[in-house]
Amino acid sequence: MIKNFYFVRHGRTDWNVGKIIQGQTDKKFGYDIPLNVEGMIQAKTLIDIIKPKNLEVIFSSPLLRALQTGAIVANALNIPIIISDGMREMYFGDKWEGMPVSEFEKLNLEIGITGKEYRKKHKSVNPEFDNLLHLGGETKIQVRERGFKALKEFAEKTKYTNIGVPTHGAILRFMLSFIDRESAAIPVDHTEIIYITYNTETEEFKLIERIKNDSR
């Protein structure tokens, strides 16, 4: 059976605008980062774009920015939301989350490279850097594996065929790099839709298309 996953990167937040490392900020600060006004508008523009896909359920990251994005769509389409820890953003570690990117890039890290060099390797889809570890956090492989595990379990244990998945930039990029490395090299915009199918018999994921949200 083919399951249709419509991944959506959440709408914009103030931390996105300020270029601050977000990750799983609820672990460090005890609160979560919401969508800003622009992000709410971006999420609302998704409704008309994704309505023809006949979504039956939203399978969301629990982080507020993704959950708010999913809730706007779910409420408009009158479909349920199911939360999955597997779809959380990458955990960058308490030491770095909440730090401006400009400050991080100036650091000399314990692993012998600068923060700027580290970010280049982090953003790369070259498999050579898949084991790059965020100190106290996760590697790309760990993020990708927990994401795929959550998706496979949901696809195989539920009746839903057309599934919306509001999630995050890094986990999306690292999962996509396993499916279509060339496409993964292209940054994922806020509220861009990435349509991927999953064959429950062959356990194969396939990229079908990327849909830009040009109505924002």
PEDAUR-V192412 format. One record per residue. N is the residue number from 0. SS is DSSP state (@ for helix, = for strand, . for the rest). Layout:
[[N/SS] [N/SS]]
//
This chain:
[[0/.] [1/=] [2/=] [3/=] [4/=] [5/=] [6/=] [7/=] [8/=] [9/.] [10/.] [11/.] [12/=] [13/@] [14/@] [15/@] [16/@] [17/.] [18/.] [19/=] [20/.] [21/.] [22/.] [23/.] [24/@] [25/@] [26/@] [27/@] [28/@] [29/.] [30/.] [31/.] [32/.] [33/.] [34/=] [35/.] [36/@] [37/@] [38/@] [39/@] [40/@] [41/@] [42/@] [43/@] [44/@] [45/@] [46/@] [47/@] [48/@] [49/@] [50/@] [51/.] [52/.] [53/.] [54/.] [55/.] [56/=] [57/=] [58/=] [59/=] [60/.] [61/.] [62/.] [63/@] [64/@] [65/@] [66/@] [67/@] [68/@] [69/@] [70/@] [71/@] [72/@] [73/@] [74/@] [75/@] [76/@] [77/.] [78/.] [79/=] [80/=] [81/=] [82/=] [83/.] [84/@] [85/@] [86/@] [87/.] [88/.] [89/.] [90/.] [91/.] [92/.] [93/.] [94/.] [95/.] [96/.] [97/.] [98/.] [99/=] [100/@] [101/@] [102/@] [103/@] [104/.] [105/.] [106/.] [107/=] [108/.] [109/.] [110/.] [111/.] [112/.] [113/=] [114/@] [115/@] [116/@] [117/@] [118/@] [119/@] [120/@] [121/@] [122/@] [123/.] [124/.] [125/.] [126/@] [127/@] [128/@] [129/.] [130/.] [131/.] [132/=] [133/.] [134/.] [135/.] [136/.] [137/.] [138/=] [139/@] [140/@] [141/@] [142/@] [143/@] [144/@] [145/@] [146/@] [147/@] [148/@] [149/@] [150/@] [151/@] [152/@] [153/@] [154/@] [155/@] [156/@] [157/.] [158/.] [159/.] [160/.] [161/=] [162/=] [163/=] [164/=] [165/=] [166/=] [167/.] [168/@] [169/@] [170/@] [171/@] [172/@] [173/@] [174/@] [175/@] [176/@] [177/@] [178/@] [179/.] [180/@] [181/@] [182/@] [183/@] [184/.] [185/.] [186/.] [187/.] [188/.] [189/.] [190/.] [191/.] [192/=] [193/=] [194/=] [195/=] [196/=] [197/=] [198/=] [199/.] [200/.] [201/.] [202/.] [203/=] [204/=] [205/=] [206/=] [207/=] [208/=] [209/=] [210/=] [211/.] [212/.] [213/.] [214/.] [215/.]]
//
